[in-house]
Amino acid sequence: MHGPARVISLLFLMSGSVISVASASEKHWRGSGGDALRLSSPAIKFPKIDRRPASADYGRGAMTTVPKYDPNADWLGMDLRGYDLTALDLSASYDDLMYATFDDVTIWPPKDRLPASFDPLQIKTLDLSPGLRVRDLHANGTTGHFVGIAIIDQPLLTEHVEYATQLRLYEEINIDSGVEAQMHGAAVASIAVGKTLGVAPGADLYYIGAWAVDWSGNGGFTYNFTYYARGIRRILRINEQLPSDRKIRVIAMQVGWNPGENGYEEITQAVADAENAGLLVISSSMEDIHPLRRFHALGRWPLADPNRFAACRPALWWADDFQSNPDDPWYSNRLLAPSDSRVTASPTGATDYVFYRQGGWSWTIPYIAGMYALAAQVNPSITPGRFWTSALKTGRTIQYPYEGTPIRLGPILDPVLLIKKLSPRSK
């Protein structure tokens, strides 16, 4: 699946109920009260939350036919989010259910009408973990403490428990005031900084909700990346005011852009300006700007231990292509980070969660952004180039069996080894 960045990054089109586009020396703020940092004019009082989008309501009601997994369907495969399944007998549906996406609003049949070995709670508990031993770093105090992560993405459910206390700023560009929270925003924010599931739970989150489109009267749209360019420049202006020990260090945008599209020149220049200011900018178009910064999405069986590197596989959406031609140079030297089989924050409520059996680059980008925040905590002088080179060098390579033949997969991001290498105390 070598297509343009758009094919890879916008796997989330038409997801949910609304069209979604993929996708100190000062007194420190932490919590709901807020304080005005002593900044140059105009001062910003944090938290600055311009709007609180309403939670999503998919309103799907009862499902009346037994669902089947279709590997050729959209990225969700078998989407059970928000459905009432109590009328169904799913006892013979184990193989299909292991490819299902579901959330806390999904109502399951009684246990006697579910496969004996299928337990949604078990999947949710296991796949809340960011995996790859990231929690070992958290246990040692490496959480991205006070490192700023900026995200430009879909409207956010600002009060979700995973990231509400880390959210320092929420502004919107090109968003109508009545638009509800979107699945994409809650997911990427929680993957980056979520308290229980995030890579960098101690990081500060600066979030700009934006559509990278112009809407037409009939519900259609055309891409326009000037809105994301405006978002980048807003982040840079905010960053100029922040204390030196609490800067935004990385911008994550779960989208890609192509020559000829509206705003292509503007966003390309804005990214260059952010990089010149010392920030790492991660997007689906990153390798178009920095050819050596290449990444790809990891998959995993939902019940496999997320901390076992041997359990890693190519993500579902590119596994067939890779396994048929694993020596294709396009796959080489790409930093691999988790995507499939992830539990994230859900936009349906402040304490709701959702399990996504399949992800895309949109789930990988905030994961890498979170890793950069961890690196910036242990080594504030880290640069994007050194981070990326070190991540590739410390990454693991595994051999996994496929139809009787071992296939080489790597380099897989190794968070513990990467942070050890980047630590100033490391020899």
N, C-alpha and C positions, 0 to 999 in steps of 0.2 A: 504494500500500500504506500507507494512512493509519491502520491499526488501532492498538489500544492498544500501550503500550510493551512488553507481554508478547510480542506477535506479533513485534516487531522484535528484541527482546533475547534471546529464548530460542529462537534458531534452531538450538541445539545439543542439543536434547532427544534422548535415546536415541542419543548418539554414542559410538562405541567399545564397550568390553566391559561398562561399568558405566553405569547411567543417569546422565546428566550434566545439571545444571541451569545453562540459561543465565541468563553467563556472559555554625682551630679552636685553640680554645685548649686543648682536651682532646687526649689522644692518640687519633688516629683509627685505627679498626679497618679493615683491608683484608686479606683472606686467610683462611686456615683456622685460625690460632692463636687469635685473639680476645684481648680484654682487657676488664677491667671499667672502663667509663667512670666518672668521679667524679660520680655522680648522687645525687640525693636518694633516701632510702630508700623502697621497696626497690630497691637497685641491680640493674641487669640486666647480665649478662655477655654480650657479643656475640662471635660469633654465637650466638643462642639458637634452636636447632632442636629443637622438641619431639618431632618424629617424622619419619622419612624414609620416605614411602610407597614401596612397591615399584613398579618400572617396570611399565607396562601391557603386557599380552600379549593381542593380539586373537585369536590362534590361528585364523586364517582358512583356512590351508592353500591347496590348489590351486584355481584357478578353472577351470571346465571349459567355459564358454560365453563367446563373445566379448561383452564388455560394450557397452552402448549408453547414450549420454547421454540422459536424460529431463529436459527443462527443467521439468517439472511434479512431479518427485520432490522429496525433501527437499533441504535446503540443500547437501549434499555433491554432489548431482548424480550423478556417477559415482565411487563410492568404491572406490579400488583399494588402500587402505592395508592392508599386511600380507598381501596375496595373493601367491601364486606363480602367475605368468602364463606360465611357460615352455612350457606345452603349447599355447598359443594362437597363431594367426596373426593379428596385428593390423596387417598391412601396409596394409590398406585402411581403417583406423580413425582416420585423422588427425583428421577433424572431431570425432569423439567424444573422442579422447584430449586434445584441447585444452581440454576441459571436465572433465578428470579430476582428482581429488585422489589423491595418492600419497605414500608416505613412503620412508625408507631401508630399510624392511623389505620393500617391494614388490620382487619378483623379476621382471625383465623378460625377454621372449623374446630370442633372438639378434637382432642388427641386421637380418638378412635377413627377419625376421618382424615388424619394426617399420616404420612409414612413414619414408622416407628423411629427411624434414625434421622428424621428431619426435625430440628428444634430451632425456631427463629431466634429465641433468646440466646442460645449457644452461639449462633453466628454473630449476633449483635455484640455479645460480650467479647468474643475473640477478635473481631474485626474493628473494634474501637481502637485497637493498638495501632500506632503509626508504623510499627514493625522495624525491622533491620536494627534492632537493639537501641533505638533512639531513647527509649526510656532509661537505659543505663546511663546515658548522658544526663538526663533530667535528674536522676538520683544523685549525681555528683555535682549538681548545681548549674549545669550548662543548659539553660532554658531560653537563651536569647534575651536575657533580662535587660529591659530598657533599650533594646535595639529596635529601630523603626522599620516596619514592613508596610509598604503602600500597595494597595490592590485597586485596580480599576476593573470593574466588572458589573454585573447586573444588580438591580436594587436589592438591598440587604435587609434581612430581619435583624434589626440592630440590637434587640434585647435578648438574643439567644444566650443561654448560660455558658456556652462554650467560649464566647469571645466578648461578651458585653463589657466586662471590666477592663479588657485590654483595648477596647475601641476608643481611641482618642478623638477621632474626627470622622464624621460621615457627611459628605456633601453629594450633590447630584448635578449631572450635566445631561441635558436632553432627555429628562424623565418627567412625564406628566405626574401631577401631584396625587392622582388616584391609583397609580400602579402599585400592586401588591408586591410583597417580597418574592424573590425568585429562587428556585432550587439551586441555581448555579452559584449565586452569591454566598448563601449559607454554607455550601459545601467548601468552596475555595477558602473562605475565611477560617473555617474550623480546621481544615487541613494544615493551614499555615500556623495558626496561633491557638487552636482549641485547647482548653484546659486539660481535657482528658484524652483527646485524640490527636492533638496537633503536634507538629514537629518543634515549634518554638513557643511554648505556652507562656513564657515570660516576656515575649516581645510586645511592643506597642503596635497597634493596628491603625493605620490611616486608610480610609476607604472612600473611594469616589464611585458612586453608582452612575453608570452611563450606558446608553445605547450607542453603538457605533453604526447607526443607520439613520436614514431619513425615511419616515413613513409616508406611504401614499394613501389616498382616500379609500381605496378598496382593500386595505389591510396588507398590501404588499410593501416592500421596502427596497431601498438600495443602500449599499454600504457607504458610510461616510466616516472616515477615521479622523477628521478634524476634531471631533468631540473627544476622542482619546488623547489626541495631541494637546488639547486644552487641559485635560486631566493631568498629563505629565507636567505641564508647565505650572499648574496649580500646586502640585506636589513639590516642585523645586522651589517655589516661592515660600511655601510653608517651611521647607527644610532650612532655608536661609535664616529663619527666625529661631530655630530650635537650638538649645544648648549643645555645645560641642560633644558632650558625652551622651547625647540622646538623639542623635540624628537618624533620619530615614536612610537606610543603607541599600535597600533593594525595592524595586518596583516589579510587581507581577501583573501581567495582563494575559488572560487566557484566551487569546485570539491571535489571528495572523492576518496580514494584509498583503496585497499583490500590486505590482505596477499597473497603473491605469485606473485604479479605483480612486474614488473621491477621497481626498485627504492623505493619499499615499506619501506625497512629498512632505506634508506637514508632520505626520507622525514619525516618519523616518528621521527628520531633522530634530524633532523633540527627543527621540530616543538618543540620538547622538549627543545632544546637549546634556541629557541626564548622565550618560556614560562619561562625558567630559567633566562632569561635576563629581565623579567618583562613585556613582551608584551602579549596581548591577541591575540591568533591565532584562527580565525574562519574559519571553512571549513565544508564540508558535513561529514567529518570523526571526527568532534570534540568530539562527545560523546563517540567514541571508546577510546579516550584518557582521557577524563574527563566525566565519565558517568552521572554526575549531570548537565552538561551543555547541555541540550536538548532543541531544538527549533523546530518550525514548521511554515508553511506558511499560512497566512490569505488570505481569499478571500473577495470580495465585489461586489455587483451589480454596473455596471459602473456609473449609475446615482445616487447612494446613496452617502450621504455626507461622505467623507473620514475621517472627524473628529468626527463622531458619533460612539461610541463604539458599540452601539446597531445594527449598520449596518454590523458589522463584521460577517464573515462566514468562514467555512473551505475553503481553496483553492479548486478550481474545481477538481484538479487531485486526491485529497484524500477525497473529501466530501462524496461520495457514501459509501466508506468503513467505514468512521467514523459514518455516520448516521445510518448505519445498525448495528453498534456495538460500541456505544459511550463510553461504560464502559471498553473497552479494555485497560488494564494497559499501553500498548505501547503509548497511547495518553496522559497519565497523566503527569502533572508537566512539560510540554513543554512550553517554552516561545514562544508566538505566535506574529509574526510581519508581516507586509504587504508584499504581493506578487502579487496577481491578480489585474487587472484593474489599471495599472500604466502607466503613460506617462513617457518616458525616452528620453535621447539624442539618436539620430539616427546616424548611421555611414555614412549616405548618403550625409551629408553636415554639415557645421559648425553651421548652424542655424536650422537644421532639427530636428524634433521630431517624435516619434513613440508611438502609444498606443498598449500595450500588454494586451489583455483581460485575458490571463492566464500566470502565472509565475511559478516559482519553488523555491527551496531553493536558487538558484542563485540570486534571487531578494531579498530574506530575509537576506542573509549573509551581503551584503554591508549596508543594513538598520541597522542591529545591530552594525556593525562596526562604522557607523556614530553616533549611540547613545553612543558608548564607547568614542568617541572623545568629545561629549558634556559633558559626565561625567568627563573626564580628564581635561577639561577646568575649571569646577567649583570646582573640587577636584583633584589637581595634584597627590595626594598620593593614588588615587584609585587603587585597584588591580582587576585582572580578577575575583577572587573568590568573593570579596565583591560586585562587579558590578552584577554578575549573581544572587547571593543570593538576593540582593536588588530588582533586576528586577522582580524576581518571587514573592517576598513578596508584592510589590506595584502593580503588575499586576491586571487587572480587570477580573472578570468573568461575563459573560452574559448568559441569557437564551434566545434562539431563537426558534421560532416555526418551526416544521418540521412534516408535515402530521398530524397536530393537537396535537402534543406532544412537549412540550418544551425540548430542549436539552441544557445541560450545556457546555459552551465553555470558556476556559481560562486555565492559566492566559494570558491575552492579555497585551502586553507591554503598559505601561502608561508612556510616556516620561515625562510629567509634574510632576507627583508624584515621579517618580524615581529620577529626578534631584533634587527635593526638599529634598528627603531623603538623597541624597549623598552630598548635599551642606554642607560645614563646619559650615555654619550659622544655619543649621537646628538643632533643639533640639531633 
